[in-house]
């Protein structure tokens, strides 16, 4: 699931110690599984149907965490990971709350409004993976940067996916900040329909990219707070995801006729260097990171 849907993220996970990877894939799988319920519902499904499906998954996860097992393989992997690493259960409640917001909220008037959504949809992802990555600083000190990195990644996605999100009826850019550049939802709709941008939208996207880079700047110092074995993975994700912003700029801020992405050659360069560093760290400190022991959780 991770390899198919999150190619940049998956590449970064290859830099982790083998013992860490299953947990990261389990957390990614759960998030993707729930996100797809909202974004890829069966044909004809109503909002009530989707909400019921979210409630069903929420109940199944809660029971799994209580019982220590699940019959669903995605939930079984998540339950094992959550228990093994002592991940705060409330982070998953926050994630589900934001997924439910997608059923009824299509616009965000201000950045604080948007950040109430991204708290559960992005920041908690950084906080969920933090125990798996390990820290050299107290976890509480590393948490703000971890949350900021999750937020930076999602803000990058919002900028890259403006057209796709609009076609789903959503705008994940603060409306008041768009309006400051003379952009309203009708203007975005015009760009989506005509597969082209215009000067006002360019100005708005330029400002949004600047705001997103500021979030990356808050996240970057946290990489050195992670366990040494985890740093190549996170730095790879940091570099490749942040470069999507540069690709948007290089394309003249045209996010309507193409999807900004980092090319395979660049991924190879960054990934090869990071992998070499990761292997060096693991060989130098072969016992430097061992996941907590826990009883097995099976998809019975």
BALODO-548172 format. One record per residue: residue number from 1; residue in one letter; x, z, y of N, C-alpha, C in turn. Coordinates in steps of 0.05 Angstrom, whole numbers, plus 5000, padded with zeros to 4 digits. Layout:
! BALODO-548172
ATOM num residuo   nX   nZ   nY  caX  caZ  caY   cX   cZ   cY
ATOM NUM       A    X    Z    Y    X    Z    Y    X    Z    Y
...
//
This chain:
! BALODO-548172
ATOM num residuo   nX   nZ   nY  caX  caZ  caY   cX   cZ   cY
ATOM   1       X 5017 5000 4976 5000 5000 5000 5018 5000 5025
ATOM   2       X 5038 5017 5025 5056 5019 5048 5071 4993 5051
ATOM   3       X 5081 4982 5029 5097 4957 5031 5081 4934 5040
ATOM   4       X 5055 4933 5033 5038 4910 5039 5029 4911 5068
ATOM   5       X 5022 4935 5078 5009 4937 5104 5026 4947 5127
ATOM   6       X 5047 4962 5120 5064 4974 5141 5093 4965 5138
ATOM   7       X 5098 4940 5142 5124 4929 5135 5148 4942 5149
ATOM   8       X 5145 4946 5176 5167 4959 5191 5170 4988 5182
ATOM   9       X 5147 5001 5179 5148 5029 5171 5159 5032 5143
ATOM  10       X 5152 5013 5125 5162 5014 5098 5192 5009 5097
ATOM  11       X 5202 4990 5113 5230 4985 5115 5245 5011 5122
ATOM  12       X 5234 5025 5142 5247 5050 5150 5248 5071 5128
ATOM  13       X 5227 5072 5111 5226 5092 5090 5248 5088 5069
ATOM  14       X 5258 5063 5067 5280 5058 5048 5305 5072 5055
ATOM  15       X 5307 5082 5080 5330 5097 5088 5329 5126 5080
ATOM  16       X 5306 5136 5071 5303 5163 5063 5315 5168 5036
ATOM  17       X 5320 5193 5030 5329 5201 5003 5306 5194 4984
ATOM  18       X 5312 5185 4960 5291 5178 4941 5270 5200 4936
ATOM  19       X 5279 5225 4937 5260 5247 4933 5240 5250 4955
ATOM  20       X 5246 5239 4979 5228 5242 5002 5207 5220 5002
ATOM  21       X 5213 5196 4991 5197 5173 4995 5168 5176 4984
ATOM  22       X 5164 5187 4960 5137 5189 4950 5118 5205 4969
ATOM  23       X 5129 5225 4982 5112 5241 5000 5105 5225 5025
ATOM  24       X 5124 5210 5036 5118 5193 5060 5098 5172 5052
ATOM  25       X 5101 5160 5029 5082 5139 5020 5054 5152 5016
ATOM  26       X 5054 5176 5006 5028 5190 5001 5013 5194 5027
ATOM  27       X 5028 5203 5047 5015 5208 5074 5007 5182 5087
ATOM  28       X 5023 5162 5085 5016 5135 5095 4991 5125 5081
ATOM  29       X 4991 5128 5054 4968 5118 5038 4942 5131 5046
ATOM  30       X 4943 5158 5050 4918 5171 5058 4908 5162 5085
ATOM  31       X 4927 5159 5104 4919 5150 5131 4907 5122 5130
ATOM  32       X 4921 5105 5115 4911 5077 5113 4884 5076 5099
ATOM  33       X 4881 5091 5078 4856 5092 5063 4833 5100 5081
ATOM  34       X 4837 5120 5097 4815 5129 5115 4811 5110 5138
ATOM  35       X 4833 5100 5149 4831 5080 5171 4815 5055 5162
ATOM  36       X 4820 5046 5138 4807 5022 5128 4777 5027 5124
ATOM  37       X 4769 5051 5119 4740 5057 5117 4726 5050 5143
ATOM  38       X 4740 5056 5165 4729 5051 5192 4731 5022 5200
ATOM  39       X 4755 5011 5196 4761 4984 5206 4753 4961 5187
ATOM  40       X 4751 4967 5162 4744 4946 5142 4721 4954 5124
ATOM  41       X 4698 4960 5136 4675 4969 5120 4663 4946 5105
ATOM  42       X 4648 4951 5084 4634 4930 5069 4615 4915 5088
ATOM  43       X 4611 4890 5082 4592 4874 5098 4565 4887 5099
ATOM  44       X 4554 4890 5122 4527 4901 5125 4527 4932 5128
ATOM  45       X 4550 4945 5126 4551 4974 5129 4544 4982 5157
ATOM  46       X 4528 5003 5160 4520 5014 5186 4540 5036 5194
ATOM  47       X 4537 5044 5219 4553 5067 5228 4548 5092 5211
ATOM  48       X 4523 5095 5204 4516 5118 5187 4529 5116 5160
ATOM  49       X 4530 5092 5149 4543 5088 5123 4573 5095 5124
ATOM  50       X 4586 5086 5146 4615 5091 5149 4620 5121 5152
ATOM  51       X 4603 5134 5169 4605 5162 5173 4602 5178 5147
ATOM  52       X 4583 5169 5130 4579 5181 5105 4603 5178 5087
ATOM  53       X 4616 5155 5088 4640 5150 5072 4663 5168 5081
ATOM  54       X 4665 5172 5108 4686 5190 5118 4680 5219 5109
ATOM  55       X 4655 5227 5109 4648 5254 5101 4654 5257 5071
ATOM  56       X 4650 5236 5056 4656 5238 5027 4686 5242 5022
ATOM  57       X 4702 5227 5036 4731 5230 5033 4740 5257 5043
ATOM  58       X 4729 5266 5065 4736 5292 5076 4730 5314 5056
ATOM  59       X 4706 5313 5043 4698 5333 5023 4717 5331 4999
ATOM  60       X 4723 5307 4990 4740 5303 4967 4768 5314 4972
ATOM  61       X 4778 5310 4997 4805 5320 5004 4804 5351 5005
ATOM  62       X 4783 5362 5016 4781 5391 5018 4780 5403 4990
ATOM  63       X 4764 5392 4973 4762 5402 4945 4789 5399 4931
ATOM  64       X 4802 5376 4936 4828 5372 4923 4849 5392 4932
ATOM  65       X 4849 5399 4957 4868 5419 4967 4861 5447 4956
ATOM  66       X 4836 5452 4951 4828 5478 4939 4835 5479 4910
ATOM  67       X 4829 5457 4895 4833 5456 4866 4862 5449 4858
ATOM  68       X 4877 5436 4876 4904 5428 4869 4905 5402 4854
ATOM  69       X 4883 5387 4853 4883 5362 4838 4861 5344 4849
ATOM  70       X 4862 5319 4841 4841 5300 4849 4841 5277 4829
ATOM  71       X 4817 5266 4825 4815 5243 4807 4822 5216 4820
ATOM  72       X 4822 5217 4847 4829 5193 4862 4859 5192 4866
ATOM  73       X 4872 5170 4858 4902 5170 4860 4913 5173 4888
ATOM  74       X 4899 5162 4908 4909 5165 4936 4907 5195 4944
ATOM  75       X 4884 5207 4938 4880 5235 4945 4898 5253 4929
ATOM  76       X 4903 5246 4904 4920 5263 4887 4948 5264 4898
ATOM  77       X 4958 5241 4907 4985 5240 4919 4986 5256 4944
ATOM  78       X 4965 5254 4961 4965 5269 4986 4963 5299 4981
ATOM  79       X 4946 5307 4962 4943 5335 4956 4970 5347 4946
ATOM  80       X 4983 5332 4929 5009 5342 4920 5029 5345 4943
ATOM  81       X 5030 5325 4960 5049 5326 4983 5042 5348 5002
ATOM  82       X 5016 5352 5009 5008 5373 5027 5015 5400 5016
ATOM  83       X 5010 5404 4991 5017 5430 4979 5047 5434 4976
ATOM  84       X 5061 5413 4967 5089 5415 4962 5105 5422 4988
ATOM  85       X 5096 5411 5011 5111 5415 5035 5097 5434 5055
ATOM  86       X 5075 5446 5046 5062 5465 5063 5052 5454 5089
ATOM  87       X 5041 5429 5088 5031 5416 5113 5005 5428 5121
ATOM  88       X 5003 5433 5147 4979 5446 5159 4954 5429 5153
ATOM  89       X 4934 5441 5140 4910 5426 5133 4894 5417 5158
ATOM  90       X 4897 5431 5180 4881 5424 5204 4890 5397 5215
ATOM  91       X 4914 5388 5209 4923 5362 5218 4906 5340 5207
ATOM  92       X 4896 5344 5183 4880 5323 5170 4851 5324 5181
ATOM  93       X 4842 5348 5188 4816 5350 5202 4817 5336 5229
ATOM  94       X 4839 5339 5243 4842 5326 5269 4842 5295 5265
ATOM  95       X 4856 5286 5244 4857 5257 5239 4828 5246 5234
ATOM  96       X 4813 5260 5218 4786 5251 5211 4768 5252 5236
ATOM  97       X 4773 5271 5253 4757 5273 5278 4761 5248 5295
ATOM  98       X 4786 5239 5297 4792 5215 5313 4781 5190 5299
ATOM  99       X 4781 5189 5273 4770 5166 5259 4740 5164 5264
ATOM 100       X 4727 5187 5265 4698 5187 5272 4693 5178 5300
ATOM 101       X 4711 5184 5318 4708 5174 5346 4707 5144 5347
ATOM 102       X 4721 5130 5329 4721 5101 5329 4693 5090 5322
ATOM 103       X 4676 5106 5311 4649 5097 5305 4631 5096 5329
ATOM 104       X 4637 5111 5350 4619 5113 5373 4633 5108 5400
ATOM 105       X 4659 5112 5401 4673 5109 5427 4688 5082 5427
ATOM 106       X 4682 5065 5447 4694 5039 5448 4713 5036 5472
ATOM 107       X 4711 5054 5491 4727 5052 5516 4737 5080 5523
ATOM 108       X 4759 5081 5537 4770 5107 5546 4775 5104 5576
ATOM 109       X 4762 5121 5592 4762 5118 5621 4789 5125 5633
ATOM 110       X 4802 5145 5622 4828 5154 5633 4848 5159 5610
ATOM 111       X 4873 5163 5617 4893 5169 5597 4888 5195 5583
ATOM 112       X 4880 5216 5597 4873 5241 5582 4851 5236 5562
ATOM 113       X 4831 5219 5569 4810 5213 5549 4822 5199 5525
ATOM 114       X 4840 5180 5530 4853 5166 5507 4869 5185 5491
ATOM 115       X 4883 5203 5504 4901 5222 5489 4885 5242 5473
ATOM 116       X 4860 5247 5479 4844 5263 5461 4839 5249 5435
ATOM 117       X 4837 5223 5436 4835 5207 5412 4862 5206 5397
ATOM 118       X 4883 5200 5411 4909 5196 5398 4921 5222 5387
ATOM 119       X 4911 5245 5397 4920 5270 5385 4915 5269 5355
ATOM 120       X 4891 5261 5346 4885 5260 5318 4894 5235 5304
ATOM 121       X 4895 5213 5318 4901 5187 5305 4931 5181 5304
ATOM 122       X 4947 5195 5321 4976 5188 5322 4994 5212 5322
ATOM 123       X 4989 5232 5340 5008 5254 5342 5008 5270 5316
ATOM 124       X 4985 5274 5303 4985 5290 5278 5001 5276 5256
ATOM 125       X 5003 5249 5257 5019 5235 5237 5048 5244 5238
ATOM 126       X 5059 5245 5263 5086 5255 5266 5089 5283 5256
ATOM 127       X 5069 5300 5261 5070 5328 5252 5067 5330 5222
ATOM 128       X 5051 5313 5210 5048 5313 5181 5074 5307 5166
ATOM 129       X 5089 5287 5176 5113 5279 5162 5137 5297 5169
ATOM 130       X 5135 5313 5189 5158 5330 5198 5168 5348 5175
ATOM 131       X 5151 5362 5160 5162 5379 5138 5176 5363 5117
ATOM 132       X 5167 5338 5113 5180 5321 5092 5208 5312 5102
ATOM 133       X 5210 5306 5128 5236 5298 5139 5255 5321 5141
ATOM 134       X 5246 5345 5145 5263 5368 5149 5275 5369 5176
ATOM 135       X 5283 5393 5185 5295 5396 5212 5319 5414 5211
ATOM 136       X 5337 5410 5230 5359 5429 5234 5352 5449 5255
ATOM 137       X 5333 5443 5271 5322 5462 5291 5297 5475 5279
ATOM 138       X 5288 5497 5290 5262 5508 5281 5241 5487 5283
ATOM 139       X 5223 5485 5263 5202 5464 5264 5186 5463 5289
ATOM 140       X 5181 5487 5301 5165 5488 5325 5179 5474 5349
ATOM 141       X 5206 5475 5349 5221 5461 5370 5221 5431 5366
ATOM 142       X 5220 5422 5341 5220 5393 5335 5193 5381 5338
ATOM 143       X 5172 5397 5336 5144 5387 5335 5137 5369 5359
ATOM 144       X 5142 5377 5384 5133 5361 5406 5145 5332 5406
ATOM 145       X 5170 5330 5398 5182 5303 5397 5170 5287 5374
ATOM 146       X 5164 5300 5351 5152 5287 5329 5124 5276 5336
ATOM 147       X 5109 5293 5351 5083 5284 5360 5085 5261 5380
ATOM 148       X 5105 5263 5397 5109 5241 5417 5116 5215 5404
ATOM 149       X 5132 5216 5382 5139 5191 5368 5115 5178 5355
ATOM 150       X 5098 5195 5343 5073 5184 5332 5056 5171 5353
ATOM 151       X 5055 5184 5376 5040 5173 5399 5052 5146 5408
ATOM 152       X 5079 5146 5411 5092 5121 5421 5087 5098 5402
ATOM 153       X 5088 5103 5376 5082 5081 5357 5054 5070 5360
ATOM 154       X 5035 5089 5364 5007 5079 5366 5002 5065 5393
ATOM 155       X 5014 5075 5414 5011 5061 5440 5023 5033 5438
ATOM 156       X 5044 5030 5423 5056 5003 5419 5036 4986 5404
ATOM 157       X 5024 4997 5383 5003 4981 5369 4980 4973 5387
ATOM 158       X 4972 4991 5405 4950 4984 5423 4957 4960 5440
ATOM 159       X 4982 4959 5450 4990 4937 5467 4993 4911 5451
ATOM 160       X 5003 4913 5427 5006 4889 5410 4979 4878 5402
ATOM 161       X 4960 4896 5398 4935 4888 5385 4911 4888 5404
ATOM 162       X 4916 4883 5430 4895 4882 5449 4872 4863 5441
ATOM 163       X 4880 4839 5433 4860 4819 5426 4844 4827 5401
ATOM 164       X 4859 4836 5380 4846 4844 5355 4827 4867 5360
ATOM 165       X 4836 4887 5375 4818 4910 5381 4794 4902 5397
ATOM 166       X 4797 4884 5416 4775 4875 5432 4754 4861 5415
ATOM 167       X 4763 4845 5396 4744 4831 5378 4729 4851 5361
ATOM 168       X 4739 4875 5357 4725 4896 5343 4708 4913 5362
ATOM 169       X 4708 4905 5387 4692 4920 5407 4706 4943 5421
ATOM 170       X 4732 4945 5418 4746 4968 5428 4768 4960 5448
ATOM 171       X 4773 4978 5467 4795 4976 5486 4810 5002 5485
ATOM 172       X 4835 5002 5477 4850 5027 5475 4870 5029 5498
ATOM 173       X 4863 5018 5521 4880 5021 5545 4862 5035 5567
ATOM 174       X 4873 5054 5581 4856 5069 5600 4844 5051 5621
ATOM 175       X 4818 5052 5624 4804 5033 5642 4811 5037 5671
ATOM 176       X 4817 5062 5679 4824 5066 5707 4851 5054 5714
ATOM 177       X 4869 5054 5694 4896 5043 5698 4894 5012 5698
ATOM 178       X 4877 5001 5682 4872 4972 5682 4860 4964 5709
ATOM 179       X 4841 4979 5718 4828 4973 5744 4847 4973 5767
ATOM 180       X 4868 4989 5766 4888 4990 5787 4902 4964 5790
ATOM 181       X 4902 4947 5769 4914 4920 5770 4892 4899 5773
ATOM 182       X 4868 4907 5777 4846 4888 5780 4835 4877 5754
ATOM 183       X 4839 4893 5732 4830 4884 5706 4806 4901 5696
ATOM 184       X 4786 4888 5687 4763 4902 5675 4758 4890 5647
ATOM 185       X 4740 4901 5631 4735 4890 5604 4728 4861 5604
ATOM 186       X 4713 4851 5624 4706 4823 5625 4731 4806 5627
ATOM 187       X 4751 4815 5642 4776 4799 5645 4791 4799 5619
ATOM 188       X 4791 4821 5604 4804 4821 5578 4789 4802 5559
ATOM 189       X 4763 4803 5560 4747 4785 5544 4753 4756 5549
ATOM 190       X 4757 4749 5574 4763 4722 5582 4790 4714 5569
ATOM 191       X 4810 4732 5571 4836 4726 5559 4834 4723 5529
ATOM 192       X 4818 4739 5516 4815 4738 5487 4802 4711 5479
ATOM 193       X 4781 4704 5493 4767 4679 5486 4784 4654 5491
ATOM 194       X 4800 4655 5512 4816 4631 5519 4844 4633 5509
ATOM 195       X 4851 4654 5495 4877 4658 5483 4899 4654 5503
ATOM 196       X 4896 4666 5526 4917 4664 5547 4915 4689 5564
ATOM 197       X 4936 4694 5579 4936 4717 5597 4933 4707 5626
ATOM 198       X 4934 4726 5645 4933 4718 5673 4949 4739 5689
ATOM 199       X 4955 4734 5714 4972 4752 5730 4963 4781 5731
ATOM 200       X 4937 4785 5733 4927 4812 5735 4931 4827 5709
ATOM 201       X 4926 4814 5687 4931 4826 5661 4960 4831 5656
ATOM 202       X 4977 4812 5665 5006 4816 5662 5015 4842 5677
ATOM 203       X 5005 4845 5701 5011 4869 5717 5002 4895 5702
ATOM 204       X 4978 4893 5691 4968 4917 5676 4985 4923 5652
ATOM 205       X 4992 4902 5637 5008 4906 5612 5036 4916 5619
ATOM 206       X 5046 4906 5641 5073 4916 5650 5072 4946 5655
ATOM 207       X 5051 4955 5668 5049 4984 5674 5045 5000 5648
ATOM 208       X 5029 4989 5629 5025 5003 5604 5050 5005 5588
ATOM 209       X 5066 4984 5588 5092 4984 5573 5110 5005 5586
ATOM 210       X 5111 5007 5612 5127 5027 5625 5119 5055 5617
ATOM 211       X 5092 5060 5616 5082 5086 5607 5089 5092 5578
ATOM 212       X 5089 5072 5561 5095 5076 5533 5125 5081 5530
ATOM 213       X 5142 5068 5545 5171 5073 5543 5177 5102 5552
ATOM 214       X 5161 5113 5570 5165 5140 5578 5160 5159 5555
ATOM 215       X 5140 5152 5538 5134 5169 5514 5157 5166 5494
ATOM 216       X 5167 5142 5490 5191 5139 5472 5214 5157 5482
ATOM 217       X 5218 5158 5508 5240 5174 5519 5236 5203 5512
ATOM 218       X 5211 5213 5512 5206 5241 5504 5211 5245 5474
ATOM 219       X 5207 5225 5458 5209 5227 5429 5238 5226 5420
ATOM 220       X 5255 5210 5433 5281 5203 5423 5299 5227 5418
ATOM 221       X 5300 5248 5435 5317 5270 5430 5310 5285 5404
ATOM 222       X 5285 5282 5394 5277 5295 5370 5290 5285 5345
ATOM 223       X 5301 5261 5346 5314 5249 5322 5337 5267 5313
ATOM 224       X 5353 5277 5332 5376 5293 5326 5368 5321 5316
ATOM 225       X 5342 5328 5319 5332 5354 5309 5324 5352 5280
ATOM 226       X 5324 5328 5269 5316 5324 5241 5339 5330 5222
ATOM 227       X 5332 5335 5197 5353 5336 5177 5370 5311 5177
ATOM 228       X 5396 5313 5174 5414 5290 5177 5406 5267 5159
ATOM 229       X 5396 5273 5135 5389 5252 5116 5365 5236 5125
ATOM 230       X 5349 5247 5143 5325 5234 5153 5329 5217 5178
ATOM 231       X 5351 5222 5192 5354 5209 5218 5356 5178 5216
ATOM 232       X 5370 5166 5197 5371 5137 5196 5343 5124 5194
ATOM 233       X 5326 5137 5178 5299 5127 5175 5284 5127 5201
ATOM 234       X 5284 5150 5214 5268 5153 5239 5279 5136 5261
ATOM 235       X 5306 5135 5262 5318 5118 5283 5312 5088 5279
ATOM 236       X 5311 5080 5254 5304 5052 5248 5276 5046 5257
ATOM 237       X 5257 5064 5251 5230 5060 5260 5228 5060 5291
ATOM 238       X 5243 5079 5303 5244 5081 5332 5253 5055 5345
ATOM 239       X 5276 5045 5335 5287 5021 5347 5269 4997 5343
ATOM 240       X 5260 4992 5318 5244 4968 5312 5217 4969 5326
ATOM 241       X 5204 4992 5326 5178 4993 5339 5180 4991 5369
ATOM 242       X 5200 5004 5381 5203 5002 5410 5210 4974 5419
ATOM 243       X 5223 4958 5402 5230 4931 5409 5206 4912 5409
ATOM 244       X 5183 4921 5398 5159 4905 5400 5151 4902 5429
ATOM 245       X 5156 4923 5445 5150 4922 5474 5166 4900 5487
ATOM 246       X 5192 4898 5479 5209 4877 5490 5199 4849 5482
ATOM 247       X 5189 4847 5458 5178 4821 5448 5153 4813 5464
ATOM 248       X 5137 4833 5471 5113 4827 5488 5123 4816 5515
ATOM 249       X 5143 4829 5527 5153 4820 5552 5165 4792 5550
ATOM 250       X 5180 4788 5528 5193 4762 5524 5173 4739 5521
ATOM 251       X 5149 4746 5512 5128 4726 5508 5111 4723 5533
ATOM 252       X 5120 4733 5556 5105 4731 5581 5080 4748 5580
ATOM 253       X 5080 4770 5565 5057 4788 5562 5033 4774 5550
ATOM 254       X 5038 4753 5534 5016 4739 5520 5011 4754 5494
ATOM 255       X 4992 4771 5494 4984 4785 5469 4957 4773 5458
ATOM 256       X 4950 4750 5469 4924 4738 5462 4926 4714 5443
ATOM 257       X 4949 4700 5444 4952 4677 5427 4973 4681 5405
ATOM 258       X 4986 4704 5405 5007 4709 5385 5009 4740 5381
ATOM 259       X 5020 4747 5359 5024 4776 5353 5053 4783 5356
ATOM 260       X 5060 4800 5374 5088 4807 5379 5099 4821 5355
ATOM 261       X 5122 4813 5347 5135 4826 5323 5165 4822 5326
ATOM 262       X 5179 4840 5311 5208 4838 5310 5215 4820 5286
ATOM 263       X 5232 4801 5291 5239 4781 5270 5254 4792 5247
ATOM 264       X 5253 4778 5225 5266 4786 5200 5296 4790 5203
ATOM 265       X 5309 4773 5219 5337 4775 5222 5344 4801 5237
ATOM 266       X 5329 4808 5257 5334 4833 5272 5329 4857 5254
ATOM 267       X 5308 4856 5238 5302 4878 5220 5325 4881 5200
ATOM 268       X 5336 4859 5191 5358 4860 5172 5383 4873 5184
ATOM 269       X 5389 4865 5209 5412 4877 5222 5409 4907 5226
ATOM 270       X 5386 4915 5237 5381 4944 5241 5379 4959 5215
ATOM 271       X 5365 4947 5196 5361 4960 5170 5387 4963 5154
ATOM 272       X 5404 4943 5155 5429 4944 5140 5447 4966 5151
ATOM 273       X 5449 4967 5177 5466 4988 5189 5455 5016 5183
ATOM 274       X 5429 5019 5185 5417 5045 5179 5420 5053 5150
ATOM 275       X 5417 5033 5132 5419 5039 5104 5448 5048 5097
ATOM 276       X 5467 5035 5109 5495 5043 5105 5500 5072 5114
ATOM 277       X 5488 5078 5137 5491 5106 5146 5477 5125 5128
ATOM 278       X 5453 5118 5119 5438 5136 5101 5452 5140 5075
ATOM 279       X 5464 5119 5063 5479 5122 5038 5503 5140 5043
ATOM 280       X 5517 5136 5065 5540 5152 5071 5533 5182 5073
ATOM 281       X 5511 5188 5087 5502 5215 5090 5496 5227 5063
ATOM 282       X 5481 5212 5046 5473 5223 5020 5498 5227 5002
ATOM 283       X 5517 5210 5004 5542 5214 4987 5558 5237 4997
ATOM 284       X 5559 5241 5023 5574 5263 5035 5561 5289 5030
ATOM 285       X 5534 5289 5030 5519 5314 5026 5498 5309 5005
ATOM 286       X 5506 5306 4979 5487 5299 4958 5465 5320 4954
ATOM 287       X 5471 5345 4961 5450 5365 4958 5438 5373 4984
ATOM 288       X 5440 5355 5004 5431 5362 5031 5401 5363 5035
ATOM 289       X 5386 5351 5017 5357 5352 5020 5344 5350 4993
ATOM 290       X 5330 5371 4986 5315 5372 4961 5287 5380 4968
ATOM 291       X 5267 5365 4959 5239 5373 4966 5231 5399 4953
ATOM 292       X 5213 5413 4964 5204 5438 4952 5192 5434 4924
ATOM 293       X 5197 5452 4906 5185 5450 4880 5155 5456 4881
ATOM 294       X 5140 5443 4864 5111 5448 4863 5101 5438 4836
ATOM 295       X 5079 5449 4828 5066 5438 4804 5056 5410 4808
ATOM 296       X 5056 5394 4787 5047 5367 4790 5017 5365 4795
ATOM 297       X 5010 5346 4810 4981 5340 4815 4976 5313 4803
ATOM 298       X 4958 5310 4786 4954 5284 4772 4927 5272 4780
ATOM 299       X 4926 5245 4778 4901 5231 4781 4888 5231 4754
ATOM 300       X 4874 5252 4748 4863 5255 4721 4836 5241 4718
//
